[in-house]
Amino acid sequence: MQNKKSLDLGCNNRPRNPYHCENLYGVDLGNFEIENVTYKQANLALEPIPFENDYFDYVTAFDFIEHIPRILLKGEITRAPFIELMNEIWRSNSHYENTFQIKWLYL
């Protein structure tokens, strides 16, 4: 897709581009240099998405979002990193796609 931008959250060193956008971006904990990708290192459980508002056309997260804590306690401060990240994705004003694995526990 010409002049479209896609961000892959938790991409490791291989961001996915399911919408075949011309401009691909990635964010993860690791410190990677990825050819033809604008990559930024960030801990999304503690930090905002390191890009401007309304910057992306698409945001994806493959097998990532389930790793973000729902509640985080530090002393007397309680945070909700999962909700904070969802708010960050919402401010991007883009199409969001999330996939994750469901593992069933049989007793």
Buried (B, 14 or more C-beta within 10 A) or exposed (E): EEEBBBBBBBBBEEBBBEBEBEBBBBBBEEEBEBEEBBBBEBEBBEBEBEBEEEBBBBBBBBEBBEEBEEEBEEEEEEBBBBEBBBEBBEBBEBEBBBEEEEEEEEE
